[in-house]
Amino acid sequence: MKGCMALVFCVAALTAWEVAADAKELSITTIKQDPYTMGKGSELEGYCVDLISRLSKQLGFTYKLHLVKDSRYGAMDASGNWNGMIGEIIRGEADLAVAPLTLTAIREQYVDMTTPFMHTGLAFLMRKDLVSEDSTFSLLSPFSTDMWVGVLIAFLLTGLCIFLVGRISPSEWAEPDTEEHSFTLLHSFWYITGALTLQGAGPHPKAASGRLVSAIWWLFAVLLLACYFGNFSSMKHSNSKHFSIKTFEDLANQDLIDYGTVEGGSTMHFFKNTKIPVYRHIYEHMERNKGFVSSMEEGIRRAQEGNFAFIGEAVSLDLAVARSCKMTRSQQVIGMRSYCIAAPLGSPLVKNLTRAILVLSESDELTYLRNKWWSSSCVDADSSHTSEALHPNDLRGIFLILGLGLGVGLLLALLELLSRARTQAKEGKKSCCSVLTSELNRRFGSRGESKTAEQDSSDNSKA
């Protein structure tokens, strides 16, 4: 390692390419942070690992990658000593630091940094259920979309069932040839709409089958309305505990949700050194309430547990959102910054690394790597709901009762009609099936044809 560093600094006449080619092996420090550098068994993988691999192939150097000992990026303590990756570069323990290392003025004084390979800004991460989002359609929020579709299907099926029962049952419509049918399709839907408003709309069913369907629908409507208003009240009560948090100003102007960032990182120093009152207030709150965390992993974990907003760099928070549907990132991004590769002061490698990064950027290699490591889906999307809205599975019991009630009502109406057909068949000494078919034809629009058929059959019997 010392021989490698001596080679880098002593052969000033050589180009960076030649230095890299002649060096036995460059020592590169990084930090374990998903998705930049992740452990895969005894090996490392991630965005930064792929980046340094492409740079080594382009510039022709070999390297050995190791994790920084104290798991820090690099900050100066009160005595002027640096920790983290910056400290390893300054002390000669590493030739390069390849990580989501933010370019700052203080770091630029002690190490050389390449052109940025990624740009980002500051945002905050928190659970979705802690964010009260104002919606024009908040009246629909107690039920999910699937639930509303289920209610609409139940409404249509019940209206159609009331209409069919009214036509089939002889107790509801005794003489189709002379009486007017009271339960038309329009009135059937109007009748069940009145039940949903707990008002009712006459005339009411007279047959046992119609009354059964009507009673089941009333029971369904009462239970459905109770669940709707109960969940609506619960959601409004829950949302009243939180503010609508969309910006850093919203975050600073509330005291219900705690927030913090990584201690000693560039994000903390941004809020510490800012002149903007809102951001300064955020730093004072974090310092007063000890909202600092030791690592980004800890911050994301606390945000997932609830009642905590983690402030970090947006590009890193995006992955946490992609992998957990319970999380959301603020749309506001402040304090734009860049990620660079760090090298010792005066290192001839920086110029060629900068040129190589620009080549990768112009060929869209950096975009490819970004899409490769940030393309992810919610791993817990199927295991938990992302909202408090009721789903069909939550109320499947009342849908099952309604379905059974409609089926029994139709069956009962058919039995009523079958009983009447058997009685008429005995009186007229006809076939029960022919009488039943004739009744169905009379009730569903074929009354003229049924009359002609009956007249023909009577004439044949007389002959």
KERORO-327778 format. One record per residue (C-alpha): residue in one letter; x, y, z; chain. Coordinates in pm, whole numbers, always signed. Last residue first. Example, Ala and Ser with C-alpha at 12.3 -4.5 7.8 and 13.67 -1.06 7.14 Angstrom:
2
(atom "S", (+1367, -106, +714), "A")
(atom "A", (+1230, -450, +780), "A")
This chain:
463
(atom "A", (-11229, -3142, -3184), "A")
(atom "K", (-11288, -2970, -2850), "A")
(atom "S", (-10932, -3053, -2735), "A")
(atom "N", (-10790, -2922, -3061), "A")
(atom "D", (-10980, -2599, -3021), "A")
(atom "S", (-10853, -2560, -2664), "A")
(atom "S", (-10493, -2620, -2775), "A")
(atom "D", (-10526, -2367, -3053), "A")
(atom "Q", (-10671, -2106, -2817), "A")
(atom "E", (-10392, -2166, -2562), "A")
(atom "A", (-10127, -2129, -2831), "A")
(atom "T", (-10287, -1808, -2957), "A")
(atom "K", (-10301, -1665, -2605), "A")
(atom "S", (-9937, -1763, -2544), "A")
(atom "E", (-9833, -1588, -2865), "A")
(atom "G", (-10006, -1268, -2761), "A")
(atom "R", (-9858, -1280, -2406), "A")
(atom "S", (-9500, -1320, -2516), "A")
(atom "G", (-9361, -1035, -2306), "A")
(atom "F", (-9194, -1188, -2001), "A")
(atom "R", (-9491, -1266, -1778), "A")
(atom "R", (-9713, -1425, -2044), "A")
(atom "N", (-9425, -1638, -2172), "A")
(atom "L", (-9343, -1753, -1820), "A")
(atom "E", (-9706, -1849, -1761), "A")
(atom "S", (-9721, -2044, -2089), "A")
(atom "T", (-9403, -2232, -2002), "A")
(atom "L", (-9548, -2324, -1662), "A")
(atom "V", (-9875, -2440, -1822), "A")
(atom "S", (-9687, -2649, -2076), "A")
(atom "C", (-9465, -2799, -1806), "A")
(atom "C", (-9763, -2888, -1584), "A")
(atom "S", (-9933, -3073, -1870), "A")
(atom "K", (-10301, -3005, -1892), "A")
(atom "K", (-10610, -3135, -1715), "A")
(atom "G", (-10749, -2783, -1684), "A")
(atom "E", (-10789, -2796, -1305), "A")
(atom "K", (-10485, -3016, -1250), "A")
(atom "A", (-10268, -2800, -1477), "A")
(atom "Q", (-10390, -2484, -1309), "A")
(atom "T", (-10286, -2616, -967), "A")
(atom "R", (-9949, -2734, -1098), "A")
(atom "A", (-9886, -2395, -1260), "A")
(atom "R", (-9972, -2214, -935), "A")
(atom "S", (-9722, -2425, -742), "A")
(atom "L", (-9457, -2368, -1010), "A")
(atom "L", (-9506, -1992, -988), "A")
(atom "E", (-9460, -1996, -612), "A")
(atom "L", (-9158, -2227, -650), "A")
(atom "L", (-9005, -1987, -903), "A")
(atom "A", (-9053, -1696, -659), "A")
(atom "L", (-8888, -1900, -380), "A")
(atom "L", (-8587, -1976, -600), "A")
(atom "L", (-8549, -1609, -688), "A")
(atom "G", (-8564, -1510, -319), "A")
(atom "V", (-8322, -1788, -217), "A")
(atom "G", (-8065, -1667, -471), "A")
(atom "L", (-8104, -1303, -372), "A")
(atom "G", (-8069, -1388, -2), "A")
(atom "L", (-7759, -1603, -64), "A")
(atom "G", (-7592, -1322, -253), "A")
(atom "L", (-7684, -1065, +12), "A")
(atom "I", (-7551, -1284, +293), "A")
(atom "L", (-7225, -1338, +103), "A")
(atom "F", (-7186, -966, +41), "A")
(atom "I", (-7247, -904, +413), "A")
(atom "G", (-6973, -1151, +507), "A")
(atom "R", (-6722, -1029, +248), "A")
(atom "L", (-6692, -701, +434), "A")
(atom "D", (-6314, -687, +496), "A")
(atom "N", (-6245, -894, +186), "A")
(atom "P", (-6422, -631, -25), "A")
(atom "H", (-6172, -365, +95), "A")
(atom "L", (-6217, -92, +357), "A")
(atom "A", (-5995, +213, +318), "A")
(atom "E", (-5714, +254, +571), "A")
(atom "S", (-5446, +275, +305), "A")
(atom "T", (-5138, +90, +190), "A")
(atom "H", (-5279, -253, +250), "A")
(atom "S", (-5044, -524, +367), "A")
(atom "S", (-4891, -847, +245), "A")
(atom "D", (-4934, -795, -125), "A")
(atom "A", (-4747, -467, -147), "A")
(atom "D", (-4477, -586, +92), "A")
(atom "V", (-4196, -624, -161), "A")
(atom "C", (-4286, -296, -326), "A")
(atom "S", (-4104, -300, -657), "A")
(atom "S", (-3749, -232, -766), "A")
(atom "S", (-3559, -61, -1043), "A")
(atom "W", (-3307, +156, -857), "A")
(atom "W", (-3002, -63, -917), "A")
(atom "K", (-3038, -123, -1290), "A")
(atom "N", (-3199, +211, -1373), "A")
(atom "R", (-2907, +401, -1217), "A")
(atom "L", (-2653, +172, -1384), "A")
(atom "Y", (-2812, +235, -1723), "A")
(atom "T", (-2817, +609, -1662), "A")
(atom "L", (-2447, +599, -1575), "A")
(atom "E", (-2375, +406, -1894), "A")
(atom "D", (-2562, +666, -2099), "A")
(atom "S", (-2267, +699, -2344), "A")
(atom "E", (-2220, +1065, -2251), "A")
(atom "S", (-2219, +981, -1880), "A")
(atom "L", (-1968, +698, -1918), "A")
(atom "V", (-1739, +927, -2118), "A")
(atom "L", (-1777, +1201, -1856), "A")
(atom "I", (-1683, +953, -1583), "A")
(atom "A", (-1373, +852, -1782), "A")
(atom "R", (-1264, +1215, -1819), "A")
(atom "T", (-1301, +1274, -1446), "A")
(atom "L", (-1112, +953, -1366), "A")
(atom "N", (-836, +1070, -1602), "A")
(atom "K", (-803, +1402, -1421), "A")
(atom "V", (-832, +1255, -1071), "A")
(atom "L", (-562, +988, -1113), "A")
(atom "P", (-277, +1240, -1097), "A")
(atom "S", (-333, +1268, -721), "A")
(atom "G", (-246, +1618, -598), "A")
(atom "L", (-454, +1593, -284), "A")
(atom "P", (-552, +1233, -215), "A")
(atom "A", (-855, +1094, -404), "A")
(atom "A", (-1233, +1130, -367), "A")
(atom "I", (-1494, +1008, -617), "A")
(atom "C", (-1795, +1239, -648), "A")
(atom "Y", (-2162, +1261, -556), "A")
(atom "S", (-2339, +1592, -617), "A")
(atom "R", (-2556, +1836, -423), "A")
(atom "M", (-2885, +2023, -452), "A")
(atom "G", (-2990, +2178, -122), "A")
(atom "I", (-3366, +2124, -149), "A")
(atom "V", (-3603, +1862, -289), "A")
(atom "Q", (-3980, +1900, -239), "A")
(atom "Q", (-4179, +1597, -349), "A")
(atom "S", (-4142, +1441, -6), "A")
(atom "R", (-4077, +1070, -3), "A")
(atom "T", (-4337, +807, +90), "A")
(atom "M", (-4316, +482, +282), "A")
(atom "K", (-4576, +208, +337), "A")
(atom "C", (-4519, +70, -12), "A")
(atom "S", (-4171, -43, +95), "A")
(atom "R", (-3911, -135, -163), "A")
(atom "A", (-3960, +156, -402), "A")
(atom "V", (-3984, +404, -113), "A")
(atom "A", (-3654, +281, +35), "A")
(atom "L", (-3498, +308, -310), "A")
(atom "D", (-3614, +666, -352), "A")
(atom "L", (-3456, +762, -18), "A")
(atom "S", (-3106, +720, -162), "A")
(atom "V", (-3175, +948, -459), "A")
(atom "A", (-3342, +1199, -230), "A")
(atom "E", (-3050, +1254, +4), "A")
(atom "G", (-3154, +1237, +365), "A")
(atom "I", (-3404, +1356, +623), "A")
(atom "F", (-3582, +1077, +812), "A")
(atom "A", (-3931, +1154, +935), "A")
(atom "F", (-4038, +977, +1254), "A")
(atom "N", (-4378, +882, +1397), "A")
(atom "G", (-4352, +529, +1256), "A")
(atom "E", (-4148, +209, +1265), "A")
(atom "Q", (-4065, +258, +897), "A")
(atom "A", (-3914, +599, +971), "A")
(atom "R", (-3701, +448, +1249), "A")
(atom "R", (-3574, +180, +1009), "A")
(atom "I", (-3495, +441, +743), "A")
(atom "G", (-3291, +642, +995), "A")
(atom "E", (-3108, +336, +1124), "A")
(atom "E", (-3012, +231, +773), "A")
(atom "M", (-2890, +585, +702), "A")
(atom "S", (-2644, +563, +986), "A")
(atom "S", (-2574, +689, +1339), "A")
(atom "V", (-2900, +876, +1384), "A")
(atom "F", (-2958, +1239, +1483), "A")
(atom "G", (-3292, +1341, +1632), "A")
(atom "K", (-3148, +1436, +1969), "A")
(atom "N", (-3456, +1645, +2056), "A")
(atom "R", (-3267, +1974, +2094), "A")
(atom "E", (-3023, +1905, +1811), "A")
(atom "M", (-3295, +1792, +1571), "A")
(atom "H", (-3514, +2090, +1663), "A")
(atom "E", (-3224, +2331, +1623), "A")
(atom "Y", (-3147, +2184, +1281), "A")
(atom "I", (-3509, +2220, +1167), "A")
(atom "H", (-3519, +2580, +1294), "A")
(atom "R", (-3215, +2656, +1080), "A")
(atom "Y", (-3394, +2512, +781), "A")
(atom "V", (-3690, +2742, +837), "A")
(atom "P", (-3469, +3044, +912), "A")
(atom "I", (-3259, +3019, +593), "A")
(atom "K", (-2897, +3102, +678), "A")
(atom "T", (-2777, +2743, +655), "A")
(atom "N", (-2468, +2620, +841), "A")
(atom "K", (-2630, +2360, +1067), "A")
(atom "F", (-2890, +2251, +813), "A")
(atom "F", (-2624, +2180, +550), "A")
(atom "H", (-2390, +2034, +813), "A")
(atom "M", (-2650, +1772, +905), "A")
(atom "T", (-2695, +1678, +539), "A")
(atom "S", (-2318, +1656, +490), "A")
(atom "G", (-2296, +1390, +758), "A")
(atom "G", (-2189, +1427, +1121), "A")
(atom "E", (-2502, +1264, +1261), "A")
(atom "V", (-2731, +1117, +997), "A")
(atom "T", (-3069, +1292, +989), "A")
(atom "G", (-3365, +1373, +1213), "A")
(atom "Y", (-3739, +1408, +1248), "A")
(atom "D", (-4009, +1382, +1516), "A")
(atom "I", (-4376, +1394, +1422), "A")
(atom "L", (-4629, +1570, +1646), "A")
(atom "D", (-4444, +1899, +1680), "A")
(atom "Q", (-4544, +2081, +1363), "A")
(atom "N", (-4416, +2390, +1180), "A")
(atom "A", (-4078, +2244, +1079), "A")
(atom "L", (-4228, +1958, +881), "A")
(atom "D", (-4470, +2186, +700), "A")
(atom "E", (-4177, +2414, +612), "A")
(atom "F", (-3983, +2112, +487), "A")
(atom "T", (-4267, +2045, +245), "A")
(atom "K", (-4559, +1804, +204), "A")
(atom "I", (-4687, +1746, +556), "A")
(atom "S", (-5065, +1790, +583), "A")
(atom "F", (-5084, +1810, +957), "A")
(atom "H", (-5156, +1518, +1180), "A")
(atom "K", (-5396, +1432, +1461), "A")
(atom "S", (-5699, +1537, +1256), "A")
(atom "N", (-5616, +1263, +1007), "A")
(atom "S", (-5695, +994, +1263), "A")
(atom "H", (-6029, +1148, +1359), "A")
(atom "K", (-6120, +1189, +993), "A")
(atom "M", (-6022, +829, +923), "A")
(atom "S", (-6223, +697, +1218), "A")
(atom "S", (-6532, +900, +1126), "A")
(atom "F", (-6520, +772, +768), "A")
(atom "N", (-6463, +415, +891), "A")
(atom "G", (-6773, +427, +1112), "A")
(atom "F", (-6978, +611, +849), "A")
(atom "Y", (-6900, +350, +584), "A")
(atom "C", (-6929, +46, +811), "A")
(atom "A", (-7272, +159, +940), "A")
(atom "L", (-7385, +241, +585), "A")
(atom "L", (-7290, -109, +468), "A")
(atom "L", (-7463, -275, +762), "A")
(atom "V", (-7786, -78, +701), "A")
(atom "A", (-7775, -139, +323), "A")
(atom "F", (-7714, -514, +357), "A")
(atom "L", (-8000, -551, +605), "A")
(atom "W", (-8228, -350, +376), "A")
(atom "W", (-8121, -569, +83), "A")
(atom "I", (-8194, -888, +278), "A")
(atom "A", (-8538, -754, +378), "A")
(atom "S", (-8626, -663, +18), "A")
(atom "V", (-8516, -1002, -113), "A")
(atom "L", (-8728, -1176, +152), "A")
(atom "R", (-9024, -944, +91), "A")
(atom "G", (-9011, -1022, -281), "A")
(atom "S", (-9007, -1397, -216), "A")
(atom "A", (-9291, -1375, +35), "A")
(atom "A", (-9501, -1182, -216), "A")
(atom "K", (-9639, -835, -141), "A")
(atom "P", (-9337, -621, -235), "A")
(atom "H", (-9355, -253, -140), "A")
(atom "P", (-9513, +23, -347), "A")
(atom "G", (-9344, +233, -236), "A")
(atom "A", (-9003, +395, -176), "A")
(atom "G", (-8797, +347, +141), "A")
(atom "Q", (-8626, +619, +340), "A")
(atom "L", (-8306, +466, +479), "A")
(atom "T", (-8105, +636, +202), "A")
(atom "L", (-7981, +299, +80), "A")
(atom "A", (-8338, +163, +108), "A")
(atom "G", (-8465, +441, -119), "A")
(atom "T", (-8208, +334, -378), "A")
(atom "I", (-8347, -21, -349), "A")
(atom "Y", (-8694, +105, -450), "A")
(atom "W", (-8567, +331, -728), "A")
(atom "F", (-8382, +37, -882), "A")
(atom "S", (-8696, -175, -877), "A")
(atom "H", (-8907, +120, -999), "A")
(atom "L", (-8694, +149, -1312), "A")
(atom "L", (-8708, -225, -1383), "A")
(atom "T", (-9086, -228, -1340), "A")
(atom "F", (-9234, -349, -1015), "A")
(atom "S", (-9599, -241, -1047), "A")
(atom "H", (-9697, -471, -1336), "A")
(atom "E", (-10035, -361, -1471), "A")
(atom "E", (-10308, -619, -1440), "A")
(atom "T", (-10519, -763, -1724), "A")
(atom "D", (-10306, -1009, -1918), "A")
(atom "P", (-10037, -1048, -1649), "A")
(atom "E", (-10294, -1164, -1395), "A")
(atom "A", (-10147, -1242, -1051), "A")
(atom "W", (-9841, -1019, -1041), "A")
(atom "E", (-9689, -1012, -692), "A")
(atom "S", (-9857, -1327, -559), "A")
(atom "P", (-9797, -1489, -897), "A")
(atom "S", (-9417, -1449, -842), "A")
(atom "I", (-9225, -1433, -1169), "A")
(atom "R", (-9257, -1067, -1260), "A")
(atom "G", (-9192, -915, -917), "A")
(atom "V", (-8916, -1170, -853), "A")
(atom "L", (-8746, -1070, -1179), "A")
(atom "F", (-8759, -696, -1101), "A")
(atom "I", (-8637, -746, -743), "A")
(atom "C", (-8350, -961, -879), "A")
(atom "L", (-8253, -696, -1136), "A")
(atom "G", (-8240, -430, -865), "A")
(atom "T", (-8038, -663, -643), "A")
(atom "L", (-7789, -743, -919), "A")
(atom "L", (-7737, -375, -1004), "A")
(atom "F", (-7685, -269, -642), "A")
(atom "A", (-7451, -562, -567), "A")
(atom "I", (-7243, -472, -875), "A")
(atom "L", (-7222, -109, -759), "A")
(atom "V", (-7124, -214, -406), "A")
(atom "G", (-6851, -441, -544), "A")
(atom "V", (-6714, -160, -763), "A")
(atom "W", (-6707, +67, -457), "A")
(atom "M", (-6515, -199, -264), "A")
(atom "D", (-6264, -248, -542), "A")
(atom "T", (-6198, +126, -544), "A")
(atom "S", (-6138, +123, -169), "A")
(atom "F", (-6403, +238, +76), "A")
(atom "P", (-6368, +502, +351), "A")
(atom "S", (-6197, +736, +96), "A")
(atom "L", (-6500, +811, -121), "A")
(atom "L", (-6605, +1119, +76), "A")
(atom "S", (-6242, +1238, +52), "A")
(atom "F", (-6292, +1293, -320), "A")
(atom "T", (-6145, +1643, -338), "A")
(atom "S", (-5845, +1514, -145), "A")
(atom "D", (-5623, +1667, +123), "A")
(atom "E", (-5341, +1430, +212), "A")
(atom "S", (-5277, +1370, +580), "A")
(atom "V", (-4933, +1213, +607), "A")
(atom "L", (-4863, +981, +898), "A")
(atom "D", (-5024, +684, +720), "A")
(atom "K", (-4777, +724, +436), "A")
(atom "R", (-4478, +658, +657), "A")
(atom "M", (-4189, +901, +633), "A")
(atom "L", (-3894, +1005, +417), "A")
(atom "F", (-3745, +1351, +382), "A")
(atom "A", (-3573, +1529, +96), "A")
(atom "L", (-3226, +1666, +24), "A")
(atom "G", (-3080, +1687, -325), "A")
(atom "T", (-2932, +1470, -600), "A")
(atom "H", (-2673, +1462, -875), "A")
(atom "M", (-2466, +1159, -976), "A")
(atom "F", (-2121, +1093, -1128), "A")
(atom "P", (-1986, +1429, -1017), "A")
(atom "T", (-1651, +1548, -1159), "A")
(atom "T", (-1364, +1413, -955), "A")
(atom "M", (-1265, +1510, -602), "A")
(atom "D", (-928, +1605, -458), "A")
(atom "V", (-890, +1580, -81), "A")
(atom "Y", (-833, +1817, +212), "A")
(atom "Q", (-979, +2149, +91), "A")
(atom "E", (-1245, +1979, -125), "A")
(atom "R", (-1382, +1816, +190), "A")
(atom "I", (-1454, +2154, +345), "A")
(atom "A", (-1622, +2288, +32), "A")
(atom "T", (-1853, +1990, -6), "A")
(atom "L", (-1892, +1717, -270), "A")
(atom "T", (-2112, +1444, -130), "A")
(atom "L", (-1978, +1090, -117), "A")
(atom "P", (-2227, +835, -248), "A")
(atom "A", (-1930, +594, -258), "A")
(atom "V", (-1592, +545, -427), "A")
(atom "A", (-1307, +662, -204), "A")
(atom "L", (-971, +632, -379), "A")
(atom "D", (-609, +562, -286), "A")
(atom "A", (-678, +422, +59), "A")
(atom "E", (-493, +408, +392), "A")
(atom "G", (-295, +717, +304), "A")
(atom "R", (-396, +909, +615), "A")
(atom "I", (-587, +1168, +407), "A")
(atom "I", (-773, +900, +206), "A")
(atom "E", (-860, +701, +520), "A")
(atom "G", (-986, +1018, +691), "A")
(atom "I", (-1207, +1103, +392), "A")
(atom "M", (-1352, +753, +408), "A")
(atom "G", (-1459, +791, +770), "A")
(atom "N", (-1292, +1014, +1025), "A")
(atom "W", (-1099, +1337, +987), "A")
(atom "N", (-889, +1499, +1259), "A")
(atom "G", (-911, +1871, +1331), "A")
(atom "S", (-930, +1843, +1710), "A")
(atom "A", (-1304, +1923, +1718), "A")
(atom "D", (-1385, +1647, +1469), "A")
(atom "M", (-1374, +1665, +1091), "A")
(atom "A", (-1626, +1458, +896), "A")
(atom "G", (-1602, +1163, +660), "A")
(atom "Y", (-1840, +917, +502), "A")
(atom "R", (-1877, +693, +803), "A")
(atom "S", (-1892, +314, +848), "A")
(atom "D", (-1604, +319, +1105), "A")
(atom "K", (-1379, +75, +916), "A")
(atom "V", (-1452, +182, +560), "A")
(atom "L", (-1538, -119, +348), "A")
(atom "H", (-1272, -266, +118), "A")
(atom "L", (-1215, -280, -256), "A")
(atom "K", (-886, -389, -410), "A")
(atom "Y", (-794, -239, -744), "A")
(atom "T", (-651, -304, -1088), "A")
(atom "F", (-590, -35, -1346), "A")
(atom "G", (-662, -11, -1722), "A")
(atom "L", (-834, +325, -1757), "A")
(atom "Q", (-1155, +199, -1925), "A")
(atom "K", (-1158, -138, -1752), "A")
(atom "S", (-1091, +24, -1412), "A")
(atom "L", (-1364, +283, -1471), "A")
(atom "R", (-1616, +15, -1560), "A")
(atom "S", (-1539, -181, -1241), "A")
(atom "I", (-1542, +139, -1034), "A")
(atom "L", (-1897, +209, -1152), "A")
(atom "D", (-2022, -147, -1107), "A")
(atom "V", (-1903, -146, -745), "A")
(atom "C", (-2052, +200, -693), "A")
(atom "Y", (-2395, +88, -817), "A")
(atom "G", (-2401, -233, -618), "A")
(atom "E", (-2211, -550, -539), "A")
(atom "L", (-1970, -672, -275), "A")
(atom "E", (-1838, -1022, -226), "A")
(atom "S", (-1816, -1255, +77), "A")
(atom "G", (-2183, -1342, +51), "A")
(atom "K", (-2345, -1069, -148), "A")
(atom "G", (-2290, -753, +57), "A")
(atom "M", (-2425, -431, -82), "A")
(atom "T", (-2261, -115, -209), "A")
(atom "Y", (-2452, +166, -380), "A")
(atom "P", (-2797, +8, -338), "A")
(atom "D", (-2794, -17, -34), "A")
(atom "Q", (-2513, +131, +169), "A")
(atom "K", (-2197, -39, +282), "A")
(atom "I", (-1929, +225, +253), "A")
(atom "T", (-1633, +243, +17), "A")
(atom "T", (-1254, +241, +27), "A")
(atom "I", (-1036, +174, -276), "A")
(atom "S", (-678, +46, -257), "A")
(atom "L", (-513, +58, -598), "A")
(atom "E", (-317, -248, -705), "A")
(atom "K", (+26, -307, -850), "A")
(atom "A", (+64, +41, -993), "A")
(atom "D", (+221, +52, -1341), "A")
(atom "A", (-110, +76, -1525), "A")
(atom "A", (-256, +333, -1291), "A")
(atom "V", (+55, +548, -1308), "A")
(atom "E", (+65, +512, -1686), "A")
(atom "W", (-295, +632, -1718), "A")
(atom "A", (-235, +914, -1473), "A")
(atom "T", (+47, +1036, -1692), "A")
(atom "L", (+407, +987, -1588), "A")
(atom "A", (+633, +1280, -1506), "A")
(atom "A", (+515, +1294, -1148), "A")
(atom "V", (+651, +948, -1069), "A")
(atom "C", (+698, +1016, -700), "A")
(atom "F", (+340, +1072, -583), "A")
(atom "V", (+167, +770, -733), "A")
(atom "L", (+462, +536, -687), "A")
(atom "A", (+495, +634, -323), "A")
(atom "M", (+125, +561, -277), "A")
(atom "C", (+165, +215, -430), "A")
(atom "G", (+469, +143, -218), "A")
(atom "K", (+277, +246, +92), "A")
(atom "M", (+0, +0, +0), "A")
